[in-house]
Amino acid sequence: MLEATNFHPGRTALNHLRMLCAAARLPRERATEALEQAGLADVAGKRVQVFSLGMRQRLALATALIGHPKVLILDEPANGLDPAGIQWLRGFLRYLSHDQGAAVLVSSHVLAEVEQIVDNVVIIAKGRLVRSSRPSNVPAPRSSSRTGSCAYGASVPRTSAGSRSTRRSC
């Protein structure tokens, strides 16, 4: 997913996606569909410069979705979302993986958030696999807030073996 700040502020959300659809030789209608998927259909005609960080995050997600990707890599997708937006994102990622069959890799520094959407966690430190287990078996970082200097990542969809995975780089 693109950084949520890489939009021309004078373009509308719809215009931004239509421009990308044209560049990728995708049908114009895909822009409207992606905005609907990201929950931005009601602000399609608004200029990006008035968007909150959460709305920009959703526009970045819509941008990533225009080509119907089979693999979606998201870095801190909940950043800037309000609690309702985070709930929506969790459900949407489950929908993409379970109903649409997309492989979704989520990178996040917040294990508590990742734990809510994955079945398996993979911890990688210094390029080596340290641990692979269920989220409930992953020890918390040394800070009590369950966040820290480690980067957590999650792959939401079930693989052919029926599991999901997460990675953490320390």
PyMOL commands that set and color helices and strands:
alter all, ss='L'
color gray80, all
select helices_A, chain A and resi 13-23+29-37+41-43+48-50+53-65+83-99+111-114+135-137
alter helices_A, ss='H'
color red, helices_A
select strands_A, chain A and resi 71-75+103-110+121-125+128-133+147-155+165-169
alter strands_A, ss='S'
color yellow, strands_A
deselect
rebuild
show_as cartoon
